[in-house]
Amino acid sequence: MSWILAVETSTEWCSLALGRAAAGAEIECLVRHEHTGARSSARVLPAAGEVLAEAGIALADCAAIAFGAGPGSFTGLRTACGVAQGLAFGAGLPVIPVNTLMACAERARDASLPDDTAVLVALDARMDEAYSGAFRWNAAAREWAEITPMRVGAPETVVLPEGDFWLAGNAAAVFGERLAGLARAKRVLPEAMPHAQPMVAIALRALARGEAIDADQAMPIYLRDKVAQTIAEREAAAAARAAAHAGSAS
């Protein structure tokens, strides 16, 4: 049974999971998931050492290292990618990039997602924007199909999937009624955020399909080049949020 070490730091959480397929469809996982803010880089390697020690294995005993490739925080994505590359080079292992939006959809599937129901993932991207993308589980292929392209933009411009869908991610809580499709969602799962544990399941399936890559090929997924707002842009965004809150209160 192949072990996968997964590293996810695309948000303010430092998330590590060491997992392998167990009996039946179950996946055995050891997890460290901690709110570290901007300090994930200082915590990620000790956390990796902890889960490896708890499992009683060495890093070289793993089959691959998965990492949250994005979209997400610019610094966080570089941290996860860099750590995965460094560990993989040292242990002679391949890496598996995992889409962070897809990892959120995987968490929604764990919440008993009905057949043929899509998952729209919308995450706060800061700068008054949201990362979004929609997925549908393909039971025959045992994998997610992307049904709307990933994008970043104003919450009002999120592209909705056809038919019934669940809404995963924290954008609903951050933007409220400004988020396109909120009223149409059959279920809202703000807790379905990027996390290393569902990444293990995605990475194990990718490993079985032969999709692991050499460490030097690992790259984050960036949906925008601009990573900071001007003072005027921040003030305009704050005014928009205040107006939205005032409107919902009335």
Stockholm file with secondary structure:
# STOCKHOLM 1.0

chainA/1-250         MSWILAVETSTEWCSLALGRAAAGAEIECLVRHEHTGARSSARVLPAAGEVLAEAGIALADCAAIAFGAGPGSFTGLRTACGVAQGLAFGAGLPVIPVNTLMACAERARDASLPDDTAVLVALDARMDEAYSGAFRWNAAAREWAEITPMRVGAPETVVLPEGDFWLAGNAAAVFGERLAGLARAKRVLPEAMPHAQPMVAIALRALARGEAIDADQAMPIYLRDKVAQTIAEREAAAAARAAAHAGSAS
#=GR chainA/1-250 SS CCEEEEEECSSSEEEEEEEEECSTTCEEEEEEEEECGGGHHHHHHHHHHHHHHHHTCCGGGEEEEEEEEESSCHHHHHHHHHHHHHHHHHHTCCEEEEEHHHHHHHHHHTTTCCTTCEEEEEEECSTTCEEEEEEEEETTTTEEEEEEEEEEECGGGCCCCSSCEEEESTHHHHHGGGSTTTTTCSEEETTCCCCHHHHHHHHHHHHHTTCCBCGGGCCCCCSCSCCCCCHHHHHHHHHHHHHHHHHHHC
#=GC SS_cons         CCEEEEEECSSSEEEEEEEEECSTTCEEEEEEEEECGGGHHHHHHHHHHHHHHHHTCCGGGEEEEEEEEESSCHHHHHHHHHHHHHHHHHHTCCEEEEEHHHHHHHHHHTTTCCTTCEEEEEEECSTTCEEEEEEEEETTTTEEEEEEEEEEECGGGCCCCSSCEEEESTHHHHHGGGSTTTTTCSEEETTCCCCHHHHHHHHHHHHHTTCCBCGGGCCCCCSCSCCCCCHHHHHHHHHHHHHHHHHHHC
//
